Amino acid sequence: MGKTSEDKLIPDCIFELPKSQLALFLSRLFATDGWASVGNSSRASVEIGFCSASRLLVEQIQRLLLRFGINGSVSRKNKVNAWVYSIRVSSMILKFAEEIGIYGKEEALQKVVKVAEQRATSKQVPKWRTKDAPEGTAWEKVVSVRRLEDEDDTVAIEVPGHNTFLTSFYEHNTFLAACLVLWWVLAVGGLAITTAPTKRQVIELLWGEIRRTHKRLDLPGELIQTKLTLTEEARAFGFTASDTNSNAFQGVHHPRLLVIEDEACGISQDIDEGASSCATGAQNRFLRIGNPIEPGGAFEKACKQKHIRIPVWNHPNVAWAYEQEPDGEHRLKPAVRPQIIGEDGEVLPPDQWPDSCPRDAIPGAVSITWIEEARAKYGEGSAYWQSRVCGLFPEDSTQSIVPRTWFMAARARYDADPEHWQKQSIAHSFRLGLDVGDGADSHALSRWQGPLLWSARSIPTKGDQEDVTRAAGLAIAVLKDIKTRSVAAQLNRLNPDKPHQGSVTVDRGGVGAGAHALLKEQGYPSTGVHWGEAARDSAQFLNAKAEDYWALREACRKNEIAIAPLGQYEDELMEDLAGTYWEMTSVGKIKIEDKAKTRKRLKRSPDLGDAVALGFRQPRLRDGSFSHTPISYA
């Protein structure tokens, strides 16, 4: 009640329901903004979906349905500024219809089920099975790959004009990319271009694999480090381009072009867009390979369109030992666990396992020990676990100063008990954080009271001589309003002898100095901070900026603060804080990355994030005194 559509979420108690009650809840929830539809084309598309302006709500639905083994995708619809959860795979649709259903929309769901059942039981031969296959033959999917008992044996199945080899390997992505490059040049007769974030990755990794494979198989063509030439048309080359040089691919066109981005998570948006602009022909192909480490980049955006995910559970070293549980997580099978886990809870050395437990099929690759150590060290919900183990893009980077999950938790804390957080804030005066834009950036202002962030907003600068005055005026308007706002008036009635005071913290470096001077001249309590100066704890932090941001991070981590609804600025602030990364200097001090890196990641300056960090520093008590040590609000 009382929430905007963007603020809706599913209460924690729902996640604790048994599956029977949870299915009932989801059935009624889909009855509101959900649908089941069949397209009008000759090959009608089918979909079960749910739409909401709240990204958190849609992602919560996705997680709840995983308890039933139902997997769907989440995407953003920019035209209507909303988020959509959709299920399009026939097997998932049938499972949803069987276990969930949509209350009041049974007829529409039945139409979708009918089409899904027809597809699931269809005996038609898919087009891919006969495309380019010799007459009288069809392609088959590789069901499994296993190591032969006698490694000297090789089985070959021969058909006219084609050779298919069953080999004894389970290879790394880079090897796969190397094989594709060689095949594209030598068999397709096309142009293959590869790139990677660093020179070492290009020369030593992907092209190292290409050189080794080319030599081992004695393949044709002239190969020199990162260039393979068979003919003028059939060739390949690899290079490393500048992070922002999208022109690196300019003018590269070929009727049979293959572009491969290796370690794609490290490829910048500019480079990815430059590469995409080349692969536009009907016979052009684009392959991105990498680990889903950093969310929000070009690699994640491409994966949302189409991808093949290979989680660690698919690896033959560990697949035998794990099963997926109702909450969607993979854990050791009950029959396996007591055989390989010791009394201390750690994985026993493989030589202590019973003979019935398989040993690693591929020594040196992923192992059960590594998985369980990662589970214990990082936790199943961590960004590390999501990316390195599950093959999913994490919601956050481990280097985010305030990860998205922490931010959303702070918002949820306020919504769960607004009265509690308002009472927690009574002992404190309002304090504002003002980040002054320099003409290219916006002015931003935050308003804190003790552990509670009441508001944050930004206004664009105009690049004229009045920008500094407007920035100061933004803060003055809020200071004047503090005494007359209904919330402040109510709090003052609770303690009329100590009226609320408002103060401003401004970064006085650069253009902020002018706004700070104007506030002081007009009699407003303004504290000038130079974020480039030494921190109070100079042994741990490089400068005051790192110390202030870290104080905010720790308060979020410890669940000590709450965030009130911020309206249109909420997502922007969340991305500012998640997109600002912290680093360690060579001498072990915490620092905030250079703003140029943050700008590049966000495509803008994190003005709201800076304002919130400035406002949070040095909480002021209602008697006007500062606290120079962190205050625990728990």
PyMOL commands that set and color helices and strands:
alter all, ss='L'
color gray80, all
select helices_A, chain A and resi 5-7+12-16+19-33+55-66+90-99+106-121+127-130+173-188+199-216+246-249+264-266+269-276+298-305+312-314+319-321+337-340+350-352+368-378+383-389+404-416+418-425+467-482+486-494+512-521+544-557+567-578+595-602+607-616
alter helices_A, ss='H'
color red, helices_A
select strands_A, chain A and resi 34-38+46-52+73-77+82-87+155-159+162-166+191-195+222-224+227-229+235-239+257-262+285-289+322-324+330-332+430-435+443-449+452-459+502-507+526-529+562-563+582-584+590-592
alter strands_A, ss='S'
color yellow, strands_A
deselect
rebuild
show_as cartoon
